[in-house]
Amino acid sequence: MSISGEDCESDPPVPGQVVAGQYRAGGAWVITARGDLDLESLPPLRAALDAAAAAHPVVVLDVGAVTFGDSTFLGVLLAVRQLTALRVAGAGQTLLRLFSVVGADLVLDLYGSVEEALAAEPA
């Protein structure tokens, strides 16, 4: 599935921010996160996820460039999934291990890539 062209509306990334970019892809909103996601760094991502959840039935969070996530990050994911169909895409081994240890992998919709998350059937 292509996410370019007319189906894609994007905001440019801001250096030093945990939200690297956001764009519309079909009926979904994609947010790309990066870096360490903890209590101190999470407010911009939480705001972006809350705004997306209020406006879009499907939100894809691309975590491929996330290097660390703590319990606060997990809490944000679990809260946002109550508001919209949240799909988490591209998690590396560190995040997958975190999700597995706490059982979040059983409740979060995890996908190998943004493309897979966008192509998934509604839950």
C-alpha positions in Angstrom: 0.0 0.0 0.0 1.4 3.3 -1.0 1.2 6.2 1.5 2.3 9.0 -0.9 0.5 11.3 -3.2 -3.0 12.5 -2.8 -3.7 10.3 0.2 -0.9 11.8 2.2 -0.9 15.1 4.1 2.2 15.6 6.2 3.6 17.9 8.8 7.4 18.3 8.7 9.6 16.8 11.5 10.9 19.1 14.2 14.5 18.4 15.3 14.8 17.2 18.9 11.1 16.2 19.2 9.8 12.8 19.9 7.1 13.3 17.3 9.1 13.0 14.1 6.2 13.5 11.7 2.4 13.1 11.2 0.4 12.5 8.1 -2.9 11.2 6.8 -2.9 7.9 4.9 -6.4 7.0 3.6 -8.7 7.0 6.6 -5.9 6.7 9.1 -3.6 9.2 10.8 0.0 8.1 11.1 2.3 9.5 13.8 6.0 8.7 13.7 7.8 8.7 17.1 11.5 8.6 17.8 14.0 8.5 20.6 13.4 7.8 24.3 9.8 7.9 25.4 9.5 8.5 29.1 7.7 10.8 31.6 9.8 13.8 30.6 9.6 13.4 26.8 6.1 12.1 26.3 3.8 15.2 26.5 4.2 16.2 22.8 3.5 12.6 21.7 0.5 12.3 24.1 -0.9 15.6 22.7 -0.5 14.3 19.1 -2.1 11.0 19.9 -5.0 12.6 21.7 -5.6 15.0 18.8 -5.4 12.2 16.3 -7.7 10.0 18.3 -10.3 12.7 18.5 -10.3 13.2 14.7 -9.5 9.8 13.2 -11.1 6.3 13.6 -7.6 4.7 13.1 -4.3 6.0 14.4 -1.1 4.2 13.5 1.9 4.9 15.7 5.2 4.2 14.0 7.7 3.3 16.7 10.5 2.0 14.5 12.8 4.8 15.6 11.9 4.6 19.3 14.9 3.6 21.4 13.3 3.3 24.8 9.8 3.3 26.3 8.9 3.2 30.0 5.8 2.5 32.0 4.5 6.0 31.2 4.7 5.3 27.5 2.8 2.0 28.0 0.1 3.9 30.0 -0.3 6.4 27.1 -0.7 3.6 24.6 -3.3 1.8 26.7 -5.2 5.1 27.3 -5.2 6.0 23.6 -6.4 2.6 22.6 -9.5 3.3 24.6 -10.2 6.4 22.4 -9.5 5.0 18.9 -8.3 2.0 16.9 -4.6 2.4 17.8 -2.2 0.3 15.7 1.5 0.2 16.8 3.9 -0.4 13.9 7.6 -1.3 13.6 8.4 -2.0 17.2 12.0 -3.2 17.7 13.2 -5.9 20.0 13.5 -3.6 23.0 9.8 -2.5 22.8 8.6 -5.9 21.9 10.3 -7.3 25.0 8.7 -4.6 27.1 5.3 -5.2 25.7 5.7 -9.0 26.2 6.9 -8.7 29.8 3.9 -6.7 30.9 1.4 -8.4 28.7 0.7 -5.4 26.6 1.3 -7.5 23.5 -1.9 -9.2 24.3 -4.0 -6.0 24.1 -2.2 -3.8 21.7 -2.5 -4.2 17.9 1.1 -4.7 16.9 2.3 -4.7 13.2 5.7 -5.1 11.6 5.4 -2.0 9.5 3.2 1.0 8.9 2.1 -0.5 5.6 0.9 -3.6 7.4 -0.9 -1.5 10.0 -2.7 0.5 7.3 -3.6 -2.6 5.3 -5.1 -4.4 8.3 -8.8 -5.1 8.5 -10.7 -3.3 11.3 -10.7 -5.2 14.6 
